[in-house]
Amino acid sequence: MPKKNKRPPFERYMIRPVIYQVFTRFLVSLCLALLWNRFIGPRVSAANASWGCEFFVVFFAAMAWLAYLRLDGVKVPKFDRKLFRRKKTPERAFGDMIDYVDEPIVTFEELSDEEKDLTLLISNLITMGLFILASLIA
């Protein structure tokens, strides 16, 4: 039998990157859905307010599925911050946050590739759930 790749377990230090991703993805997508509802929705006769939310449910389900495939070892392209990353990080005039806090803060970039895929999977599923609730309310 071929040896199956063991997925990384969800650790406590992954909570912060998941929360940051869910927050930013939900707010940006909600703004896009509301802009669609404001400008495109009135021009389409059969459109209602939940169509924008339903689009993002399908979108984040597809993104979660791609992250799940990457966890299984399939070479699927990543659609994350690499597209929008600056080449050089600017110099900061102040100290790091670690100087003021006892516990180390793990950012998304510091995670391993498997942990990044796991946090992407969880954050996409949570965001998809939030848009399901929003589409039911709208």
Biotite code that builds the C-alpha atoms (Angstrom):
import biotite.structure as struc

atoms = struc.array([
    struc.Atom([0.000, 0.000, 0.000], chain_id="A", res_id=1, res_name="MET", atom_name="CA", element="C"),
    struc.Atom([1.308, 3.447, -0.801], chain_id="A", res_id=2, res_name="PRO", atom_name="CA", element="C"),
    struc.Atom([2.054, 5.625, 2.144], chain_id="A", res_id=3, res_name="LYS", atom_name="CA", element="C"),
    struc.Atom([-0.494, 8.417, 2.416], chain_id="A", res_id=4, res_name="LYS", atom_name="CA", element="C"),
    struc.Atom([0.658, 11.935, 3.237], chain_id="A", res_id=5, res_name="ASN", atom_name="CA", element="C"),
    struc.Atom([-0.289, 12.888, 6.761], chain_id="A", res_id=6, res_name="LYS", atom_name="CA", element="C"),
    struc.Atom([-2.089, 16.214, 6.935], chain_id="A", res_id=7, res_name="ARG", atom_name="CA", element="C"),
    struc.Atom([-0.827, 18.699, 9.501], chain_id="A", res_id=8, res_name="PRO", atom_name="CA", element="C"),
    struc.Atom([-3.073, 19.027, 12.550], chain_id="A", res_id=9, res_name="PRO", atom_name="CA", element="C"),
    struc.Atom([-4.717, 22.346, 13.259], chain_id="A", res_id=10, res_name="PHE", atom_name="CA", element="C"),
    struc.Atom([-2.647, 24.041, 15.944], chain_id="A", res_id=11, res_name="GLU", atom_name="CA", element="C"),
    struc.Atom([-3.489, 26.945, 18.224], chain_id="A", res_id=12, res_name="ARG", atom_name="CA", element="C"),
    struc.Atom([-1.074, 29.332, 16.499], chain_id="A", res_id=13, res_name="TYR", atom_name="CA", element="C"),
    struc.Atom([-3.053, 28.993, 13.243], chain_id="A", res_id=14, res_name="MET", atom_name="CA", element="C"),
    struc.Atom([-6.127, 30.692, 14.711], chain_id="A", res_id=15, res_name="ILE", atom_name="CA", element="C"),
    struc.Atom([-4.828, 34.233, 14.128], chain_id="A", res_id=16, res_name="ARG", atom_name="CA", element="C"),
    struc.Atom([-4.106, 33.798, 10.378], chain_id="A", res_id=17, res_name="PRO", atom_name="CA", element="C"),
    struc.Atom([-7.510, 32.134, 9.912], chain_id="A", res_id=18, res_name="VAL", atom_name="CA", element="C"),
    struc.Atom([-9.328, 34.996, 11.654], chain_id="A", res_id=19, res_name="ILE", atom_name="CA", element="C"),
    struc.Atom([-7.427, 37.604, 9.636], chain_id="A", res_id=20, res_name="TYR", atom_name="CA", element="C"),
    struc.Atom([-8.216, 35.836, 6.370], chain_id="A", res_id=21, res_name="GLN", atom_name="CA", element="C"),
    struc.Atom([-11.900, 35.347, 7.193], chain_id="A", res_id=22, res_name="VAL", atom_name="CA", element="C"),
    struc.Atom([-12.282, 38.985, 8.224], chain_id="A", res_id=23, res_name="PHE", atom_name="CA", element="C"),
    struc.Atom([-10.643, 40.473, 5.145], chain_id="A", res_id=24, res_name="THR", atom_name="CA", element="C"),
    struc.Atom([-12.197, 38.037, 2.671], chain_id="A", res_id=25, res_name="ARG", atom_name="CA", element="C"),
    struc.Atom([-15.683, 38.486, 4.090], chain_id="A", res_id=26, res_name="PHE", atom_name="CA", element="C"),
    struc.Atom([-15.539, 42.287, 4.158], chain_id="A", res_id=27, res_name="LEU", atom_name="CA", element="C"),
    struc.Atom([-14.085, 42.678, 0.662], chain_id="A", res_id=28, res_name="VAL", atom_name="CA", element="C"),
    struc.Atom([-16.513, 40.152, -0.803], chain_id="A", res_id=29, res_name="SER", atom_name="CA", element="C"),
    struc.Atom([-19.458, 41.694, 1.040], chain_id="A", res_id=30, res_name="LEU", atom_name="CA", element="C"),
    struc.Atom([-18.552, 45.107, -0.364], chain_id="A", res_id=31, res_name="CYS", atom_name="CA", element="C"),
    struc.Atom([-18.415, 43.635, -3.868], chain_id="A", res_id=32, res_name="LEU", atom_name="CA", element="C"),
    struc.Atom([-21.777, 41.902, -3.367], chain_id="A", res_id=33, res_name="ALA", atom_name="CA", element="C"),
    struc.Atom([-23.357, 45.113, -2.111], chain_id="A", res_id=34, res_name="LEU", atom_name="CA", element="C"),
    struc.Atom([-21.911, 47.092, -5.026], chain_id="A", res_id=35, res_name="LEU", atom_name="CA", element="C"),
    struc.Atom([-23.353, 44.512, -7.403], chain_id="A", res_id=36, res_name="TRP", atom_name="CA", element="C"),
    struc.Atom([-26.712, 44.781, -5.651], chain_id="A", res_id=37, res_name="ASN", atom_name="CA", element="C"),
    struc.Atom([-26.634, 48.580, -5.868], chain_id="A", res_id=38, res_name="ARG", atom_name="CA", element="C"),
    struc.Atom([-25.506, 49.092, -9.458], chain_id="A", res_id=39, res_name="PHE", atom_name="CA", element="C"),
    struc.Atom([-26.209, 45.890, -11.411], chain_id="A", res_id=40, res_name="ILE", atom_name="CA", element="C"),
    struc.Atom([-29.180, 44.477, -9.494], chain_id="A", res_id=41, res_name="GLY", atom_name="CA", element="C"),
    struc.Atom([-31.742, 47.168, -10.385], chain_id="A", res_id=42, res_name="PRO", atom_name="CA", element="C"),
    struc.Atom([-30.971, 46.770, -14.102], chain_id="A", res_id=43, res_name="ARG", atom_name="CA", element="C"),
    struc.Atom([-31.617, 43.011, -14.064], chain_id="A", res_id=44, res_name="VAL", atom_name="CA", element="C"),
    struc.Atom([-35.321, 42.271, -13.697], chain_id="A", res_id=45, res_name="SER", atom_name="CA", element="C"),
    struc.Atom([-35.016, 38.849, -12.022], chain_id="A", res_id=46, res_name="ALA", atom_name="CA", element="C"),
    struc.Atom([-32.174, 39.772, -9.652], chain_id="A", res_id=47, res_name="ALA", atom_name="CA", element="C"),
    struc.Atom([-32.576, 39.930, -5.920], chain_id="A", res_id=48, res_name="ASN", atom_name="CA", element="C"),
    struc.Atom([-30.237, 40.850, -3.088], chain_id="A", res_id=49, res_name="ALA", atom_name="CA", element="C"),
    struc.Atom([-29.065, 37.316, -2.377], chain_id="A", res_id=50, res_name="SER", atom_name="CA", element="C"),
    struc.Atom([-27.516, 36.706, -5.814], chain_id="A", res_id=51, res_name="TRP", atom_name="CA", element="C"),
    struc.Atom([-24.257, 38.417, -4.899], chain_id="A", res_id=52, res_name="GLY", atom_name="CA", element="C"),
    struc.Atom([-24.005, 36.351, -1.717], chain_id="A", res_id=53, res_name="CYS", atom_name="CA", element="C"),
    struc.Atom([-24.807, 33.148, -3.594], chain_id="A", res_id=54, res_name="GLU", atom_name="CA", element="C"),
    struc.Atom([-22.041, 33.896, -6.090], chain_id="A", res_id=55, res_name="PHE", atom_name="CA", element="C"),
    struc.Atom([-19.521, 34.185, -3.239], chain_id="A", res_id=56, res_name="PHE", atom_name="CA", element="C"),
    struc.Atom([-20.801, 30.943, -1.673], chain_id="A", res_id=57, res_name="VAL", atom_name="CA", element="C"),
    struc.Atom([-19.901, 29.134, -4.896], chain_id="A", res_id=58, res_name="VAL", atom_name="CA", element="C"),
    struc.Atom([-16.630, 31.066, -5.235], chain_id="A", res_id=59, res_name="PHE", atom_name="CA", element="C"),
    struc.Atom([-15.395, 30.256, -1.723], chain_id="A", res_id=60, res_name="PHE", atom_name="CA", element="C"),
    struc.Atom([-16.546, 26.631, -2.053], chain_id="A", res_id=61, res_name="ALA", atom_name="CA", element="C"),
    struc.Atom([-14.368, 26.342, -5.167], chain_id="A", res_id=62, res_name="ALA", atom_name="CA", element="C"),
    struc.Atom([-11.439, 27.998, -3.390], chain_id="A", res_id=63, res_name="MET", atom_name="CA", element="C"),
    struc.Atom([-11.832, 25.634, -0.407], chain_id="A", res_id=64, res_name="ALA", atom_name="CA", element="C"),
    struc.Atom([-11.924, 22.672, -2.770], chain_id="A", res_id=65, res_name="TRP", atom_name="CA", element="C"),
    struc.Atom([-8.685, 23.845, -4.442], chain_id="A", res_id=66, res_name="LEU", atom_name="CA", element="C"),
    struc.Atom([-7.040, 24.184, -1.009], chain_id="A", res_id=67, res_name="ALA", atom_name="CA", element="C"),
    struc.Atom([-8.220, 20.670, -0.123], chain_id="A", res_id=68, res_name="TYR", atom_name="CA", element="C"),
    struc.Atom([-6.720, 19.332, -3.345], chain_id="A", res_id=69, res_name="LEU", atom_name="CA", element="C"),
    struc.Atom([-3.404, 21.022, -2.487], chain_id="A", res_id=70, res_name="ARG", atom_name="CA", element="C"),
    struc.Atom([-3.485, 19.264, 0.901], chain_id="A", res_id=71, res_name="LEU", atom_name="CA", element="C"),
    struc.Atom([-3.813, 15.945, -0.933], chain_id="A", res_id=72, res_name="ASP", atom_name="CA", element="C"),
    struc.Atom([-0.740, 16.710, -3.021], chain_id="A", res_id=73, res_name="GLY", atom_name="CA", element="C"),
    struc.Atom([-2.275, 17.898, -6.280], chain_id="A", res_id=74, res_name="VAL", atom_name="CA", element="C"),
    struc.Atom([-0.343, 20.723, -7.903], chain_id="A", res_id=75, res_name="LYS", atom_name="CA", element="C"),
    struc.Atom([-3.054, 23.400, -8.084], chain_id="A", res_id=76, res_name="VAL", atom_name="CA", element="C"),
    struc.Atom([-2.159, 27.079, -8.511], chain_id="A", res_id=77, res_name="PRO", atom_name="CA", element="C"),
    struc.Atom([-2.582, 29.294, -5.479], chain_id="A", res_id=78, res_name="LYS", atom_name="CA", element="C"),
    struc.Atom([-4.724, 32.410, -5.711], chain_id="A", res_id=79, res_name="PHE", atom_name="CA", element="C"),
    struc.Atom([-3.536, 34.252, -2.652], chain_id="A", res_id=80, res_name="ASP", atom_name="CA", element="C"),
    struc.Atom([-1.400, 37.231, -1.779], chain_id="A", res_id=81, res_name="ARG", atom_name="CA", element="C"),
    struc.Atom([1.439, 36.257, -4.096], chain_id="A", res_id=82, res_name="LYS", atom_name="CA", element="C"),
    struc.Atom([-0.348, 38.054, -6.890], chain_id="A", res_id=83, res_name="LEU", atom_name="CA", element="C"),
    struc.Atom([-0.425, 41.312, -4.957], chain_id="A", res_id=84, res_name="PHE", atom_name="CA", element="C"),
    struc.Atom([2.784, 41.075, -2.917], chain_id="A", res_id=85, res_name="ARG", atom_name="CA", element="C"),
    struc.Atom([5.258, 43.922, -3.111], chain_id="A", res_id=86, res_name="ARG", atom_name="CA", element="C"),
    struc.Atom([8.786, 43.112, -4.174], chain_id="A", res_id=87, res_name="LYS", atom_name="CA", element="C"),
    struc.Atom([10.462, 44.794, -1.214], chain_id="A", res_id=88, res_name="LYS", atom_name="CA", element="C"),
    struc.Atom([9.018, 45.308, 2.232], chain_id="A", res_id=89, res_name="THR", atom_name="CA", element="C"),
    struc.Atom([9.418, 48.886, 3.470], chain_id="A", res_id=90, res_name="PRO", atom_name="CA", element="C"),
    struc.Atom([11.704, 49.686, 6.350], chain_id="A", res_id=91, res_name="GLU", atom_name="CA", element="C"),
    struc.Atom([9.843, 50.295, 9.575], chain_id="A", res_id=92, res_name="ARG", atom_name="CA", element="C"),
    struc.Atom([10.788, 53.107, 11.964], chain_id="A", res_id=93, res_name="ALA", atom_name="CA", element="C"),
    struc.Atom([9.441, 51.275, 14.995], chain_id="A", res_id=94, res_name="PHE", atom_name="CA", element="C"),
    struc.Atom([10.075, 47.964, 16.712], chain_id="A", res_id=95, res_name="GLY", atom_name="CA", element="C"),
    struc.Atom([8.332, 44.697, 16.088], chain_id="A", res_id=96, res_name="ASP", atom_name="CA", element="C"),
    struc.Atom([5.310, 43.670, 18.076], chain_id="A", res_id=97, res_name="MET", atom_name="CA", element="C"),
    struc.Atom([7.320, 40.799, 19.522], chain_id="A", res_id=98, res_name="ILE", atom_name="CA", element="C"),
    struc.Atom([9.250, 43.327, 21.590], chain_id="A", res_id=99, res_name="ASP", atom_name="CA", element="C"),
    struc.Atom([6.121, 44.058, 23.575], chain_id="A", res_id=100, res_name="TYR", atom_name="CA", element="C"),
    struc.Atom([4.434, 40.673, 23.820], chain_id="A", res_id=101, res_name="VAL", atom_name="CA", element="C"),
    struc.Atom([5.716, 37.566, 25.546], chain_id="A", res_id=102, res_name="ASP", atom_name="CA", element="C"),
    struc.Atom([4.291, 34.993, 23.154], chain_id="A", res_id=103, res_name="GLU", atom_name="CA", element="C"),
    struc.Atom([5.483, 34.881, 19.557], chain_id="A", res_id=104, res_name="PRO", atom_name="CA", element="C"),
    struc.Atom([2.994, 35.855, 16.860], chain_id="A", res_id=105, res_name="ILE", atom_name="CA", element="C"),
    struc.Atom([2.968, 33.587, 13.842], chain_id="A", res_id=106, res_name="VAL", atom_name="CA", element="C"),
    struc.Atom([1.986, 35.229, 10.571], chain_id="A", res_id=107, res_name="THR", atom_name="CA", element="C"),
    struc.Atom([0.637, 33.493, 7.491], chain_id="A", res_id=108, res_name="PHE", atom_name="CA", element="C"),
    struc.Atom([3.967, 33.821, 5.683], chain_id="A", res_id=109, res_name="GLU", atom_name="CA", element="C"),
    struc.Atom([5.794, 32.001, 8.499], chain_id="A", res_id=110, res_name="GLU", atom_name="CA", element="C"),
    struc.Atom([3.634, 28.879, 8.219], chain_id="A", res_id=111, res_name="LEU", atom_name="CA", element="C"),
    struc.Atom([4.734, 25.845, 6.231], chain_id="A", res_id=112, res_name="SER", atom_name="CA", element="C"),
    struc.Atom([3.081, 25.121, 2.891], chain_id="A", res_id=113, res_name="ASP", atom_name="CA", element="C"),
    struc.Atom([0.817, 22.437, 4.368], chain_id="A", res_id=114, res_name="GLU", atom_name="CA", element="C"),
    struc.Atom([-0.221, 24.724, 7.213], chain_id="A", res_id=115, res_name="GLU", atom_name="CA", element="C"),
    struc.Atom([-0.925, 27.530, 4.734], chain_id="A", res_id=116, res_name="LYS", atom_name="CA", element="C"),
    struc.Atom([-3.178, 25.218, 2.735], chain_id="A", res_id=117, res_name="ASP", atom_name="CA", element="C"),
    struc.Atom([-4.971, 24.110, 5.903], chain_id="A", res_id=118, res_name="LEU", atom_name="CA", element="C"),
    struc.Atom([-5.581, 27.694, 7.028], chain_id="A", res_id=119, res_name="THR", atom_name="CA", element="C"),
    struc.Atom([-6.790, 28.604, 3.523], chain_id="A", res_id=120, res_name="LEU", atom_name="CA", element="C"),
    struc.Atom([-9.186, 25.651, 3.577], chain_id="A", res_id=121, res_name="LEU", atom_name="CA", element="C"),
    struc.Atom([-10.611, 26.557, 6.979], chain_id="A", res_id=122, res_name="ILE", atom_name="CA", element="C"),
    struc.Atom([-10.885, 30.273, 6.232], chain_id="A", res_id=123, res_name="SER", atom_name="CA", element="C"),
    struc.Atom([-12.621, 29.628, 2.898], chain_id="A", res_id=124, res_name="ASN", atom_name="CA", element="C"),
    struc.Atom([-15.104, 27.254, 4.559], chain_id="A", res_id=125, res_name="LEU", atom_name="CA", element="C"),
    struc.Atom([-15.884, 29.757, 7.327], chain_id="A", res_id=126, res_name="ILE", atom_name="CA", element="C"),
    struc.Atom([-16.318, 32.583, 4.811], chain_id="A", res_id=127, res_name="THR", atom_name="CA", element="C"),
    struc.Atom([-18.555, 30.352, 2.698], chain_id="A", res_id=128, res_name="MET", atom_name="CA", element="C"),
    struc.Atom([-20.673, 29.650, 5.785], chain_id="A", res_id=129, res_name="GLY", atom_name="CA", element="C"),
    struc.Atom([-20.984, 33.360, 6.521], chain_id="A", res_id=130, res_name="LEU", atom_name="CA", element="C"),
    struc.Atom([-22.179, 34.006, 2.966], chain_id="A", res_id=131, res_name="PHE", atom_name="CA", element="C"),
    struc.Atom([-24.694, 31.163, 3.229], chain_id="A", res_id=132, res_name="ILE", atom_name="CA", element="C"),
    struc.Atom([-26.138, 32.902, 6.280], chain_id="A", res_id=133, res_name="LEU", atom_name="CA", element="C"),
    struc.Atom([-26.092, 36.244, 4.485], chain_id="A", res_id=134, res_name="ALA", atom_name="CA", element="C"),
    struc.Atom([-27.888, 34.814, 1.446], chain_id="A", res_id=135, res_name="SER", atom_name="CA", element="C"),
    struc.Atom([-30.583, 33.312, 3.648], chain_id="A", res_id=136, res_name="LEU", atom_name="CA", element="C"),
    struc.Atom([-31.137, 36.637, 5.408], chain_id="A", res_id=137, res_name="ILE", atom_name="CA", element="C"),
    struc.Atom([-31.126, 38.773, 2.238], chain_id="A", res_id=138, res_name="ALA", atom_name="CA", element="C"),
])
